[in-house]
Amino acid sequence: VGQSGVTGGSLRETQCINRSLSALSDVLGALAERRSHVPYRNSVLTHLLEDSIGGDAKMVMFVCVAPTSQYTAESVRALGFGSRARQVQRGQAKKHRLQ
């Protein structure tokens, strides 16, 4: 947030996005560690994605990094997030037919 220099409504939006990504990281960590409680309800994002993340679906995550040294720290954090997400083992995706 500090590097972007946003203010007002954009600052609030950025903070909400960061909170949602933090909650997603908590959910992925709980799944990777196979904890009995997964905090899906800590954010609207994770609550909406609960069936996709914790169900029988296949999960794909894309991580974007910047090629310039100006964004090195942000790119390293994004790669760390992707690395933690990769540790989640959900098994094989199952095919469901709608009837």
N, C-alpha and C positions, 0 to 999 in steps of 0.2 A: 504494500500500500504506500509506503513512504517513497519508494522509487518512482511510482507512477505520477505523483504530484496531483492526484485528483482531489476535488473538494465537493462539498454539498451532496447532492443526490447521487452523484457518481461514486463518491467515497463510501456512502452507505451501501450501495449496490456491490462495490468491491469487497467490503467487509462481509457482507452476506455470502458472497461467492466463496470467500476464504473459509468461512465457518462451515459451509456445506462440504467443501473439499476436505476439511479437517475431519468432519463426521464420516465422510466416505472412507478416509484413511483408517479411522477407528473401526469401522465395520470390516474392512478388508483385513486389518490386523487380527480382529477377533476370529474371523473365518480361517485365517492362516494358522492361528494357534489352536483352532478347534475348541474355542471356549464354549461353555454351555449357554451363555447369554451373548447375543449379538445385538448391539445397540442401533437397530434400524430406525427407531423412532426419535433419534436425536436430531434429525433434520428432515425437512420435507423431501429433499433429494433422495436420501437413503430410504425413507419410507416408501416413496414412489418406485424406487428401483429394487425393493425387497424381493419380489418374485424373480427378477432378472438376475440378481446377484446371488441369492440364496436358494433359488429353485433349481430346476433341471436344465436351465438355459446355459448356453455357451457364452462366456463373457470375453469380450475383446476390448482392450484399452489402448488408445493411442496417446503417446506423449510427444508434445511438441517442444523442441529446443531451438534456441536462437544461435546462429553461427558467429555472432559477434561477442567480443570480450566484455562488452557493456552489460550483457545479460548472463554472464557466467554463473553467478550465484543462483539465479532463478532457474537456469537450465539444470544445474546440479541438483537442486531441490526437486525439480520435475522428474529427473531420472531416478532419484531416490524413491519417490512416490511410485513410479512405474516398477521399480525393483521390488518394493513391498507388495504391490498388487500381483506381481508374478508369482509370489510365494503361495498364493491361494490355490489350493488343489480342490476342485469341486467334483472330480470324476468326469465321466463321459456324459455328454449332452444326450437327453432322451427325446425321442420323437413322440409328440402327442398329436392325435388326430381329433379335430373338432367334429362333433356330431350334430 
